[in-house]
Amino acid sequence: MLDTFSAGPAQSGAAQLGWTGVVRFLHLAPRAFLPMRAAESITLVAGRGIEGDRYMVGREEGFYSHKPEEGRQVTLFELETLIALKRDAGIELGPEEHRRNVTVEGVPLNHLVGRRFWLGETLLEATRLSVPCRHIEEITGKAIFDPLINRSGLNCRILQGGTVRLGDTVRNAA
């Protein structure tokens, strides 16, 4: 869970972000408009993506599929966002509906861009926030774009592959 800031080395006077989270849900997107498939584990392949996911299967057609962006290899989302959407906007959004691969709890995703961290036995580097696009409303049939716009996911490059399982820890690499 989030420790906010812990004191860094006394000589530098710098603060370091310290936190630990947990993997709550895992999903694969076999195609752009097909439903997400829940999984108990997923396999991340360094430099390629997630086994069975749309960007590793082959040529995908649809929104943003033409972009060969490494940062899309795995996308994380916060469980706390699902709770906030229900509380603040009255919108119940399931973990399969936000269209990200990994739902985590206790991880400060918006602070991780440019940082490396461990997801189970895999090492990731956060490349950018994953802002939702309007077609998510078509897929879910819910007016979620506006309430979701400031509650982003996190796109990550896979540096060291392996298996990620439900209940695995998410922790900083420092």
N, C-alpha and C positions, 0 to 999 in steps of 0.2 A: 504494500500500500504506500501511498505517497508520504515521504518523510519531509517534504518541502525542501529546505536547504540544510545541509550539514556543513559544519566548518571544514574548510580545506586546510592545507598545510599552513602552519602558523607563520612560517617565513614569507609566504606569498600573500597572505591576507585574502586569498580568493575563496569564494564559496563554491561548493560542488553540489549539483542536483543529485539527490539520493532517493531511490524509489524501488519498489518491487510490486509487480502485479501478477495476475493469473489469467490464463486462457479460459474463457467461459463457453464460447461457441466457435465452431469451424464450419466453413461452407465453401463449396466449389461452384463456379458458374460455368457450366458446360457450353453455353452459348449466350449471346447478348440478351435475348428476351425470354429464355427458358428460366424456370424457377431455380433458385439456388438449392443445392443438395447438401444437407447436413452430413457431417462426417465426424467420427471419433478421433481421427488423425488425418493429417495431410503431409505429403512429402514435398519439401522445397528443394529445388535443384539450383545450385549456384550458377548465376549467369543465364538461366533459362526461364525459370518460373515454377509453377505448382503443377505437379502431375495431375492430369485430368481437368485442368482449368482451361478456359476458353483461349487464353493467350499462348498456351503451350500446345494445344491440340493441333493447331494448323492455321490456315487462313480463316479468320473470323470476319464476318460482315456485320456492320452496324455501327453504332455510335462510338467514336474514338478508336475503332479497331485498326484504322490505318496508321496509327501512331506507334512506332517501334520503341516506345518509352521503357527503359529499364526500370524506372521507378514503379511501374505497374506490376511488378512481379508478385508482390503480395501486398494486400491492403488491410490495415487494422482499423478497428472502430471501437469506441468506448461504450461499455455497458451503461455507464453513467449518463451518456447521451440519450439512450433509450428511456431511461427513467425520467430525465429532464423533459423530453418531448411529451411524455404522457402527463407529467405534472404541469408544465407550462403552457402547452398547446392543446392538451386533451387528445393527443394522437397516440394511439397504440401501434407501435412499429415493431414487428418481430425481427430477430437477429438475421433471418434470411432475407428480409425485405430491404435492408439498407445496402445490399449489394456489395459488401466487403467480405473478404475471406475469413478474417479472424476478429472475433469480438473479445476484448480484454477488459479486465476490471482493475482499477487502481493504477493505471498507467497514464501519465500526463502527455498524451500524444502531441498536443500543440506545442510542446517545448522540445520535441525531439528532432526536428528538422536539422539535418547536417550531423546528427549523432549516430553512433553505433550502439546496438544493444542486443541482448540475447532473447530469443523467443524459443523456449525449450532448449534443444541442442543446436539450434540454428543461430547464426550471426547475421544480423540485418543492419543496413544503413538507411536511415530515413531520408528520403530525397525531397519530399514536398507534401503539403497537406492535400488531401483528396477532397476537393469541393464537389458536392453533388451536382448533377446536371438535371435539366427539366424532365428528361424522359423517365426519371425515377417515379414521377407522378403517374405516367402511363402504365408503368409496370405494376405499381402497387395499388392504383386507383384511389390514392389518398393525397390530399393537398399538403404535402410535406416539404416541398422545396424551400419556401420562405423560412419556416422554423428550423430547417436543417442547415441552411446556408452558413450559419456561424458555428456549427457543430460538425466539424470536418472529420474525415478519416485521415489515415496516414499512409502514403505510398512508400514502399521500402524496396531497396535492392537487396537481393539475397547474396551475401558474401560467402557464407559457409552453409551448405545445405544439410538436410537431415529431416527427421520426422518431428512434427509438432503434434502434441496430443492435448485433448481436453484436460485441464487442470495443471498443465505445464506452467512454470513460472516465466515471467517477463521481467528482465532485470537489466540495469545499465551495465555497459561493458567496462566502465572505469574501475 
